[in-house]
């Protein structure tokens, strides 16, 4: 941990330069509010993502942890920071809330990274904004650590995602059910444009703003869509395809977002706002981790349908831009929404074939996958662990009895594995090549919820961040076999370690 830094310290920190090129501030003032971060008494660096900072062209000279903590808690920001809280609305659990906005986050600014991509840098937990709605705008340490771990794990797993640049403790408590340590997360995303951003203006019948926002989104994410007959229809089509692919990624990994509100649905197709999220342990399509989701709206198996529902809200917000005739516009939007289902199904099945070691597509593959998922659910088999072991089974039959032991009814495994091996015989790859490919598809390490909770408890109760750092390192190499299979991130939870619910920290 870095030495504590008082904001009144007269010695300036070593310089940190971020080459900001912020464009969102060029939109009309009703799109955002200027809002500098709150003062914090003793910001202290927990973890800084140096490789990501390098990719963002952040110059740090020889800035120490105290200077980094001051910068990424907003106390001594780099020159040119914008400090914008963005306006947006959203359907939360199916109900429209017309005014949400960044209630505890501010956009520090935008940069062009080394690959030429424009990226947002945002502080989350930075204090009250005009959109806070009587809340404190702070973030407890636990949710900051969870988002850091899970977003970096998703990046390593190849899933489009926001990323964590820094985690900083603030030196002051945050009051939730109890007093908890406060923290600020610096996250990076291709943008923070959401379906809810469009809803904010559509619900106010501000069509000029909807069109300005759509033009901005096209310029930022899909500039070649301007060449289409209707660029706005093409924007809807591309956002739809990105969401179909993203949710297919989630489903193939057993990931549950937890709060798939429209204000958490990005135009970039990135996973964002890791609140009550989790990776499933034993497989069941009805799995829910969010304490708030009592009705299971955002259960694992509902995510593809919710994605389509959210896109329908996006289409409604864009409707007047999709065609001069409302009936034709509705028909065009409906065609794209129907294509979403087909595209998601194809993307998901492609990923499941890869998990099973199938390089070619055959008509019976869907039935093979459905059969497997049914017996995994019936036998309460660990999702991640099973698929990792399946790579061993693709190489040799000597592990079949070990895998069968994962099932309450081993005959279920024997019946399904017989069908699976018959299907493998129709493939041309040798067993070693196939198994190797499966090990680079099926992770050995995921951010298990019990491992995250153990890291949070150690940090909050004892000020011990070693378990958190170890977990980040482990999930950053998810396809490599861990040194110990007893590490909490490499195994299912023991009965006493099970975590039934997760929380977002608002």
C-alpha positions as CSV (number, residue, x, y, z in Angstrom):
1,X,0.0,0.0,0.0
2,X,1.2,3.5,-0.7
3,X,1.9,6.0,2.0
4,X,-1.2,8.0,2.8
5,X,-1.4,11.3,0.9
6,X,-3.2,14.3,2.5
7,X,-4.9,16.6,0.0
8,X,-3.3,19.6,1.9
9,X,0.2,18.3,1.3
10,X,2.0,21.3,-0.3
11,X,4.4,19.1,-2.2
12,X,3.0,18.5,-5.7
13,X,2.9,14.9,-7.0
14,X,5.1,13.9,-9.8
15,X,3.5,14.8,-13.2
16,X,1.0,12.6,-14.8
17,X,0.0,13.4,-18.4
18,X,-3.1,12.0,-20.1
19,X,-3.5,13.1,-23.8
20,X,-7.2,14.0,-23.5
21,X,-9.2,14.5,-26.7
22,X,-12.7,14.7,-25.3
23,X,-15.5,15.0,-27.8
24,X,-18.6,14.3,-25.7
25,X,-18.3,17.8,-24.2
26,X,-18.9,19.2,-27.7
27,X,-22.5,18.0,-27.5
28,X,-25.2,20.4,-26.2
29,X,-25.2,21.1,-22.4
30,X,-28.3,19.0,-21.8
31,X,-26.3,15.8,-22.5
32,X,-24.2,16.1,-19.4
33,X,-23.4,18.2,-16.3
34,X,-19.9,19.4,-15.3
35,X,-19.1,17.9,-12.0
36,X,-15.7,17.6,-10.4
37,X,-15.0,14.7,-8.0
38,X,-15.6,15.1,-4.3
39,X,-12.6,15.8,-2.0
40,X,-11.3,12.7,-0.2
41,X,-9.2,12.8,2.9
42,X,-6.5,10.2,2.3
43,X,-6.5,8.6,-1.2
44,X,-4.4,5.5,-1.3
45,X,-3.6,3.3,-4.3
46,X,-4.7,-0.3,-4.1
47,X,-3.9,-1.4,-7.7
48,X,-2.8,0.3,-10.8
49,X,-3.1,-1.4,-14.2
50,X,0.2,-0.3,-15.8
51,X,-0.1,-2.2,-19.1
52,X,-3.5,-0.6,-19.7
53,X,-2.1,2.8,-18.8
54,X,0.7,2.3,-21.4
55,X,-1.9,1.3,-24.0
56,X,-3.8,4.5,-23.3
57,X,-0.6,6.6,-23.7
58,X,-0.7,7.8,-20.1
59,X,2.7,9.3,-19.2
60,X,3.6,8.9,-15.6
61,X,7.2,9.9,-15.6
62,X,8.2,8.4,-12.2
63,X,5.0,9.2,-10.4
64,X,4.8,7.2,-7.2
65,X,1.7,5.6,-5.7
66,X,0.7,8.7,-3.8
67,X,0.7,10.7,-7.0
68,X,-1.3,8.0,-8.9
69,X,-3.8,7.8,-6.0
70,X,-4.3,11.6,-6.1
71,X,-4.8,11.6,-9.8
72,X,-7.2,8.7,-10.0
73,X,-9.3,9.8,-7.0
74,X,-9.7,13.2,-8.7
75,X,-7.8,15.1,-6.1
76,X,-5.0,16.3,-8.3
77,X,-6.2,15.5,-11.8
78,X,-4.1,15.6,-14.9
79,X,-4.5,18.7,-17.0
80,X,-7.4,18.7,-19.4
81,X,-9.8,16.5,-17.4
82,X,-13.4,17.1,-18.5
83,X,-15.4,15.9,-15.4
84,X,-18.7,15.2,-17.1
85,X,-21.6,13.3,-15.5
86,X,-23.6,11.9,-18.4
87,X,-27.4,12.1,-18.6
88,X,-29.4,9.0,-19.4
89,X,-32.6,7.2,-18.5
90,X,-33.3,3.5,-18.4
91,X,-35.7,0.6,-18.0
92,X,-34.8,-0.9,-14.6
93,X,-36.3,-4.3,-14.2
94,X,-38.8,-3.5,-17.0
95,X,-39.9,-0.1,-15.6
96,X,-38.9,3.2,-17.2
97,X,-37.0,5.6,-15.0
98,X,-36.9,8.8,-17.1
99,X,-34.0,10.4,-15.3
100,X,-31.0,8.4,-14.1
101,X,-27.6,9.6,-15.3
102,X,-24.2,9.2,-13.7
103,X,-25.1,9.3,-10.1
104,X,-21.7,8.3,-8.8
105,X,-19.4,8.5,-11.8
106,X,-17.7,11.2,-13.8
107,X,-16.0,11.1,-17.2
108,X,-12.5,12.2,-16.7
109,X,-12.0,12.4,-20.5
110,X,-11.3,10.6,-23.7
111,X,-8.0,9.4,-25.2
112,X,-6.9,7.8,-28.4
113,X,-5.1,4.6,-27.5
114,X,-2.1,3.1,-29.2
115,X,-4.3,1.1,-31.5
116,X,-6.1,4.3,-32.7
117,X,-9.3,3.6,-30.7
118,X,-11.0,6.3,-28.8
119,X,-11.6,5.3,-25.1
120,X,-13.4,6.9,-22.2
121,X,-11.7,7.2,-18.8
122,X,-14.2,7.4,-16.0
123,X,-14.1,7.6,-12.2
124,X,-16.7,5.6,-10.5
125,X,-17.5,6.4,-6.9
126,X,-16.3,10.0,-7.2
127,X,-19.1,11.6,-5.2
128,X,-22.4,13.3,-5.8
129,X,-23.5,14.6,-9.2
130,X,-26.7,16.4,-10.3
131,X,-28.0,12.8,-11.1
132,X,-27.4,11.3,-7.7
133,X,-31.0,11.5,-6.6
134,X,-30.3,12.1,-2.9
135,X,-27.6,9.3,-2.8
136,X,-24.0,10.0,-1.7
137,X,-22.3,9.2,-5.0
138,X,-19.7,7.1,-3.2
139,X,-18.6,3.5,-3.8
140,X,-17.8,1.0,-1.1
141,X,-14.5,-0.9,-1.4
142,X,-16.1,-4.3,-2.0
143,X,-17.9,-3.5,-5.3
144,X,-14.8,-1.7,-6.6
145,X,-12.7,-4.7,-6.0
146,X,-15.3,-7.0,-7.6
147,X,-15.6,-4.9,-10.7
148,X,-11.8,-4.7,-11.0
149,X,-11.5,-8.5,-10.8
150,X,-14.4,-9.4,-13.0
151,X,-13.7,-6.8,-15.8
152,X,-10.1,-7.8,-16.0
153,X,-11.1,-11.5,-16.1
154,X,-13.5,-10.9,-18.9
155,X,-10.9,-9.1,-20.9
156,X,-8.5,-12.0,-20.4
157,X,-11.3,-14.4,-21.5
158,X,-11.7,-12.5,-24.7
159,X,-15.1,-10.9,-23.9
160,X,-15.8,-7.3,-24.9
161,X,-15.7,-5.3,-21.7
162,X,-14.9,-2.2,-19.9
163,X,-11.6,-2.4,-18.0
164,X,-10.1,-1.4,-14.7
165,X,-7.3,1.1,-14.7
166,X,-7.0,1.8,-11.0
167,X,-8.6,1.1,-7.6
168,X,-8.0,3.7,-4.9
169,X,-9.3,3.8,-1.3
170,X,-10.5,7.2,-0.2
171,X,-9.8,7.2,3.5
172,X,-13.4,7.8,4.5
173,X,-16.3,5.4,5.3
174,X,-19.3,4.8,3.1
175,X,-22.6,4.1,4.9
176,X,-24.6,1.2,3.5
177,X,-26.0,-1.5,5.9
178,X,-22.9,-0.8,7.9
179,X,-19.9,1.6,7.5
180,X,-17.6,0.3,4.8
181,X,-14.3,1.6,3.5
182,X,-14.8,4.0,0.5
183,X,-13.1,3.6,-2.8
184,X,-12.9,4.9,-6.4
185,X,-12.6,2.7,-9.5
186,X,-11.1,4.2,-12.7
187,X,-12.7,2.3,-15.6
188,X,-12.0,2.4,-19.3
189,X,-14.6,1.8,-22.1
190,X,-14.9,2.3,-25.8
191,X,-17.7,4.7,-24.7
192,X,-20.4,5.0,-22.1
193,X,-23.2,5.4,-24.6
194,X,-26.1,3.3,-23.6
195,X,-29.6,2.5,-24.8
196,X,-30.7,4.5,-21.8
197,X,-28.8,7.6,-23.2
198,X,-31.2,7.5,-26.2
199,X,-34.2,6.9,-24.0
200,X,-33.4,10.0,-21.9
201,X,-34.1,12.2,-24.9
202,X,-36.8,10.1,-26.6
203,X,-39.0,10.2,-23.5
204,X,-38.7,14.0,-23.6
205,X,-39.6,14.0,-27.3
206,X,-36.3,15.8,-28.0
207,X,-35.8,14.4,-31.5
208,X,-33.0,16.9,-32.3
209,X,-31.0,15.4,-29.4
210,X,-31.8,11.8,-30.4
211,X,-30.5,12.6,-33.9
212,X,-27.4,14.4,-32.6
213,X,-26.7,11.4,-30.3
214,X,-27.2,8.9,-33.1
215,X,-24.8,10.9,-35.3
216,X,-22.3,11.0,-32.5
217,X,-22.6,7.3,-32.0
218,X,-22.1,6.6,-35.7
219,X,-19.1,8.8,-35.9
220,X,-17.6,7.2,-32.8
221,X,-18.4,3.5,-33.3
222,X,-19.6,2.9,-36.9
223,X,-18.3,5.6,-39.2
224,X,-18.8,3.6,-42.3
225,X,-22.5,3.2,-41.5
226,X,-22.9,6.7,-42.9
227,X,-22.6,5.1,-46.4
228,X,-25.7,3.0,-45.8
229,X,-29.1,4.0,-47.3
230,X,-30.3,4.7,-43.8
231,X,-27.4,5.1,-41.4
232,X,-29.6,5.0,-38.3
233,X,-31.1,1.7,-39.3
234,X,-27.6,0.4,-39.9
235,X,-26.6,1.6,-36.4
236,X,-29.5,-0.4,-34.9
237,X,-28.4,-3.4,-37.0
238,X,-24.8,-3.2,-35.8
239,X,-25.7,-2.6,-32.1
240,X,-28.0,-5.6,-32.3
241,X,-25.3,-7.8,-33.7
242,X,-22.8,-6.7,-31.1
243,X,-25.2,-7.5,-28.3
244,X,-26.1,-10.9,-29.8
245,X,-22.4,-11.8,-29.9
246,X,-21.7,-10.4,-26.4
247,X,-24.5,-12.3,-24.7
248,X,-23.4,-15.5,-26.6
249,X,-20.0,-14.9,-24.9
250,X,-21.6,-14.6,-21.5
251,X,-23.7,-17.7,-22.0
252,X,-20.8,-19.9,-23.1
253,X,-18.9,-18.9,-19.9
254,X,-21.7,-19.2,-17.5
255,X,-21.6,-15.5,-16.7
256,X,-24.6,-13.7,-15.2
257,X,-24.6,-9.9,-15.5
258,X,-27.3,-9.5,-12.9
259,X,-28.7,-6.1,-13.9
260,X,-29.4,-6.1,-17.6
261,X,-31.3,-2.7,-17.5
262,X,-31.2,-0.6,-20.6
263,X,-28.9,1.9,-18.9
264,X,-26.4,-1.0,-18.7
265,X,-26.7,-2.0,-22.4
266,X,-23.9,-0.3,-24.4
267,X,-23.8,0.7,-28.0
268,X,-20.2,-0.5,-28.2
269,X,-21.2,-4.1,-27.3
270,X,-19.0,-4.1,-24.2
271,X,-20.0,-5.5,-20.8
272,X,-20.3,-2.7,-18.4
273,X,-21.5,-2.0,-14.8
274,X,-20.4,-5.1,-13.0
275,X,-22.7,-5.0,-10.0
276,X,-24.4,-8.1,-8.7
277,X,-22.6,-10.2,-11.3
278,X,-21.3,-13.8,-11.0
279,X,-20.1,-16.8,-12.9
280,X,-22.2,-19.8,-12.2
281,X,-20.9,-22.7,-10.2
282,X,-23.3,-25.6,-10.8
283,X,-25.2,-25.2,-14.0
284,X,-28.9,-24.2,-13.9
285,X,-30.6,-21.8,-16.4
286,X,-32.6,-20.2,-13.6
287,X,-29.5,-19.1,-11.6
288,X,-29.8,-15.6,-10.1
289,X,-27.2,-13.9,-7.9
290,X,-28.6,-10.4,-7.6
291,X,-30.2,-9.8,-4.2
292,X,-32.6,-7.3,-5.9
293,X,-33.8,-9.7,-8.7
294,X,-36.3,-11.6,-6.6
295,X,-38.4,-12.5,-9.6
296,X,-35.5,-13.8,-11.7
297,X,-35.9,-11.4,-14.6
298,X,-32.2,-11.4,-15.2
299,X,-31.5,-15.1,-14.6
300,X,-28.8,-16.7,-16.6
301,X,-31.2,-18.4,-19.1
302,X,-33.2,-15.2,-19.6
303,X,-30.3,-13.1,-20.8
304,X,-30.7,-13.6,-24.6
305,X,-34.3,-12.6,-24.4
306,X,-33.6,-9.6,-22.3
307,X,-31.0,-8.5,-24.7
308,X,-33.6,-8.5,-27.5
309,X,-36.1,-6.6,-25.2
310,X,-33.5,-4.0,-24.5
311,X,-32.8,-3.6,-28.2
312,X,-36.5,-3.1,-28.8
313,X,-36.3,-0.1,-26.5
314,X,-33.4,1.2,-28.5
315,X,-35.4,0.8,-31.7
316,X,-38.3,2.7,-30.1
317,X,-36.0,5.6,-29.2
318,X,-34.7,5.7,-32.8
319,X,-38.0,5.1,-34.5
320,X,-38.5,8.4,-36.2
321,X,-35.0,8.2,-37.7
322,X,-35.7,4.8,-39.1
323,X,-38.1,5.9,-41.8
324,X,-40.6,8.6,-42.8
325,X,-43.5,6.1,-42.7
326,X,-44.0,4.8,-39.2
327,X,-45.3,1.4,-40.4
328,X,-42.3,0.9,-42.6
329,X,-39.9,2.0,-39.8
330,X,-41.5,-0.5,-37.4
331,X,-41.3,-3.3,-39.9
332,X,-37.6,-2.5,-40.6
333,X,-36.9,-2.5,-36.8
334,X,-38.8,-5.7,-36.3
335,X,-36.7,-7.4,-39.0
336,X,-33.5,-6.5,-37.2
337,X,-34.8,-7.6,-33.9
338,X,-35.8,-11.0,-35.3
339,X,-32.4,-11.3,-36.9
340,X,-30.9,-10.7,-33.4
341,X,-32.4,-14.0,-32.3
342,X,-31.0,-15.9,-35.2
343,X,-27.6,-14.3,-34.9
344,X,-27.4,-15.0,-31.1
345,X,-28.4,-18.6,-31.6
346,X,-25.7,-19.1,-34.3
347,X,-23.1,-17.3,-32.2
348,X,-23.9,-19.3,-29.1
349,X,-23.9,-22.6,-30.9
350,X,-20.6,-21.8,-32.5
351,X,-19.1,-21.2,-29.0
352,X,-20.6,-24.4,-27.6
353,X,-19.3,-26.4,-30.5
354,X,-15.8,-25.1,-29.6
355,X,-16.3,-26.0,-26.0
356,X,-17.1,-29.6,-27.1
357,X,-14.1,-29.8,-29.5
358,X,-16.2,-29.6,-32.6
359,X,-14.6,-27.7,-35.5
360,X,-17.3,-28.4,-38.0
361,X,-21.1,-27.8,-37.9
362,X,-23.7,-30.6,-38.1
363,X,-27.4,-30.5,-37.7
364,X,-27.4,-32.7,-34.7
365,X,-25.1,-30.5,-32.7
366,X,-27.9,-28.5,-31.1
367,X,-29.5,-31.6,-29.7
368,X,-26.1,-32.8,-28.4
369,X,-25.6,-29.5,-26.5
370,X,-29.2,-29.4,-25.2
371,X,-28.8,-32.9,-23.9
372,X,-25.6,-32.0,-22.1
373,X,-27.1,-28.9,-20.5
374,X,-30.1,-30.9,-19.3
375,X,-27.9,-33.4,-17.5
376,X,-25.6,-30.8,-16.1
377,X,-28.6,-29.1,-14.5
378,X,-30.2,-32.3,-13.3
379,X,-26.9,-33.4,-11.7
380,X,-25.9,-29.9,-10.4
381,X,-22.5,-30.2,-12.1
382,X,-20.0,-27.4,-11.9
383,X,-20.2,-25.6,-15.3
384,X,-16.6,-24.4,-15.6
385,X,-15.0,-27.4,-14.0
386,X,-16.9,-29.8,-16.2
387,X,-15.9,-28.2,-19.5
388,X,-12.2,-28.0,-18.5
389,X,-12.3,-31.7,-17.6
390,X,-14.0,-32.4,-21.0
391,X,-10.7,-31.4,-22.7
392,X,-9.0,-34.3,-20.9
393,X,-11.8,-36.7,-22.0
394,X,-11.3,-35.6,-25.6
395,X,-7.7,-36.8,-25.3
396,X,-8.2,-40.1,-23.4
397,X,-11.0,-42.2,-22.0
398,X,-9.1,-42.9,-18.8
399,X,-10.6,-39.9,-17.1
400,X,-14.2,-40.9,-17.9
401,X,-14.8,-42.4,-14.4
402,X,-13.4,-39.2,-12.8
403,X,-15.8,-37.1,-14.8
404,X,-18.7,-39.5,-14.1
405,X,-18.0,-38.9,-10.4
406,X,-19.1,-35.3,-10.9
407,X,-22.6,-36.5,-11.6
408,X,-25.2,-37.6,-9.1
409,X,-26.2,-40.2,-11.7
410,X,-23.0,-41.3,-13.6
411,X,-25.1,-43.0,-16.2
412,X,-26.2,-39.6,-17.5
413,X,-22.6,-38.9,-18.3
414,X,-22.0,-42.3,-19.8
415,X,-25.0,-42.0,-22.1
416,X,-24.1,-38.4,-23.2
417,X,-20.4,-39.1,-23.6
418,X,-21.1,-42.0,-25.9
419,X,-23.1,-39.7,-28.3
420,X,-20.3,-37.1,-28.0
421,X,-17.5,-39.5,-28.9
422,X,-19.5,-40.7,-31.9
423,X,-19.7,-37.1,-33.0
424,X,-16.0,-36.5,-32.4
425,X,-15.3,-39.5,-34.7
426,X,-16.7,-37.4,-37.5
427,X,-14.1,-34.7,-37.0
428,X,-10.7,-34.8,-38.7
429,X,-8.4,-33.3,-35.9
430,X,-6.3,-35.7,-33.8
431,X,-7.2,-36.0,-30.1
432,X,-4.1,-34.0,-28.9
433,X,-4.8,-31.1,-31.2
434,X,-8.5,-31.1,-30.2
435,X,-7.8,-31.2,-26.5
436,X,-5.3,-28.4,-26.8
437,X,-7.9,-26.2,-28.6
438,X,-10.5,-27.0,-26.0
439,X,-8.1,-25.9,-23.2
440,X,-7.8,-22.5,-24.9
441,X,-11.6,-22.3,-25.1
442,X,-12.6,-23.7,-21.7
443,X,-11.0,-21.7,-18.8
444,X,-9.4,-23.3,-15.9
445,X,-9.7,-20.2,-13.8
446,X,-12.7,-17.8,-13.4
447,X,-13.4,-15.2,-10.8
448,X,-15.4,-17.5,-8.6
449,X,-17.8,-15.6,-6.4
450,X,-16.5,-17.1,-3.2
451,X,-13.0,-16.2,-4.1
452,X,-14.0,-12.6,-4.7
453,X,-15.9,-12.5,-1.4
454,X,-12.8,-13.9,0.4
455,X,-10.7,-11.2,-1.1
456,X,-13.2,-8.5,-0.2
457,X,-13.5,-9.7,3.4
458,X,-9.7,-9.7,3.8
459,X,-9.4,-6.2,2.4
460,X,-12.3,-4.7,4.4
461,X,-11.8,-6.5,7.7
462,X,-8.0,-6.7,7.9
463,X,-6.7,-4.2,5.3
464,X,-5.1,-7.2,3.6
465,X,-5.1,-6.8,-0.2
466,X,-2.9,-9.8,-0.9
467,X,-5.8,-12.2,-1.7
468,X,-7.2,-9.5,-4.1
469,X,-3.9,-9.1,-5.9
470,X,-3.5,-12.9,-6.2
471,X,-7.0,-13.2,-7.6
472,X,-6.4,-10.6,-10.2
473,X,-3.1,-12.3,-11.3
474,X,-4.9,-15.7,-11.5
475,X,-7.9,-14.5,-13.6
476,X,-5.6,-12.6,-15.9
477,X,-4.4,-16.0,-17.2
478,X,-7.6,-18.0,-17.3
479,X,-6.6,-20.7,-19.7
480,X,-3.5,-21.8,-17.8
481,X,-3.8,-24.6,-15.3
482,X,-3.3,-23.1,-11.8
483,X,-0.4,-24.3,-9.7
484,X,-2.9,-25.5,-7.1
485,X,-6.3,-26.9,-7.8
486,X,-7.2,-26.0,-4.2
487,X,-6.9,-22.3,-4.9
488,X,-10.4,-20.7,-4.4
489,X,-10.5,-19.5,-8.0
490,X,-9.8,-23.0,-9.4
491,X,-12.6,-25.0,-7.7
492,X,-16.2,-24.8,-6.8
493,X,-17.1,-23.4,-3.4
494,X,-17.3,-25.7,-0.4
495,X,-20.8,-25.7,1.3
496,X,-19.6,-23.2,3.9
497,X,-18.2,-20.9,1.1
498,X,-21.3,-20.6,-1.0
499,X,-22.3,-17.0,-1.8
500,X,-26.1,-16.9,-2.6
501,X,-26.3,-13.1,-3.4
502,X,-24.1,-10.3,-4.6
503,X,-24.7,-6.6,-4.3
504,X,-23.9,-3.5,-6.4
505,X,-23.0,-1.2,-3.6
506,X,-25.3,1.7,-4.4
